[in-house]
Amino acid sequence: MRDYGKVYTAFWTSEDVMAMSEDERTLALYLLTCPHGNMLGCFRLPDAYASDDLKWTVERVSKGFSGLVEKGYISRCERSFWLVITRYLKWNQFENPNVGKAAGKLFATISPPAGLKALLVAALRDFSDTFPTAILDKFAAENGLERKPFETLSSSVPKQEPEPEPEPEPEPKPQPGANPLVEQKPLDAVVTIFAYWQKVMDSPKSALDDKRKRIIAKALKSYSPADICKAIRGCSKTPHNMGQNDAKTKYNGLGLILRDADHIDRFIRNDAGQARACAGSETIEQTNERIMRELLGAAAPAGDVIDMVPA
């Protein structure tokens, strides 16, 4: 994670930036300064990460990314969430050969799709004379790119013949006024929701295994992706579930949050700050503790984190 990002004052007077919408400008500025970026201007950024950082809905973030792609500010793969800021290296050139070598080591560790990495290679050739050319030549040779030191960004992208695909089944047309997030394909919603949970719960090493896929898919049958994200955020706002309990244990796994409608509804209310009056004198924390006893059958060892992988 980097400590800062550099923005020139010319950003605000650039014709390209002035032609952007307000959300597109904000998102463009965020990309230049966000903690997920790096010295190459090529990094992976799921919609859910930006949504949490900017406190925007996922739909709003997705629309902003689409606008920046259309205006040529970035190139982005919607499946892998990798992106390249088109002219990042023009304004953020490496200060000396040592920084160039450090950038070469970073280049070897990132894994965007080949097309995006080819764009990065072209930008490095155009805007950096301190980056090790041997690394660029090796990538070009391995990916069938011609070695042209002054090739442009557009000419450097490998042209791939489209692979034959089975004819897709017709998809139902969206109804006017429908929510785009609800209408996305189930797998996309599952990936987005899991990425949001990873971000909110600070669990980047957790894996989206089959069990978690089934848990999210089951919840999607009754709730929209937006509501499920609200439930996840509501859990993060509940002190008992986040470890402020006698056992010093976090109860913030997807298996608990999305266990059933009662759990989802409770955490959505917690997100909105609306505490439910429980039966008798039972508080929300006591209710959660009782549910965990029912779920586990016994008290979990102190310090355990349920359904989480340590960062």
PECOR-V65046 format. One record per run of one state. SS is the DSSP state (H for helix, E for strand, C for the rest). FROM is the first residue (numbers start at 1). LEN is the number of residues. Records with the same first field share a line. If there is no record, write none. Layout:
# PECOR-V65046
SS: FROM-LEN, FROM-LEN
This chain:
# PECOR-V65046
C: 1-8, 13-2, 19-3, 34-8, 45-2, 55-3, 71-3, 77-5, 86-2, 92-5, 110-4, 128-5, 143-10, 157-23, 184-2, 201-9, 221-4, 237-5, 243-7, 251-3, 258-3, 272-12, 297-8, 306-6
H: 9-4, 15-4, 22-12, 47-8, 58-13, 88-4, 97-13, 114-14, 133-10, 153-4, 180-4, 186-15, 210-11, 225-12, 254-4, 261-11, 284-13
E: 42-3, 74-3, 82-4, 242-1, 250-1, 305-1
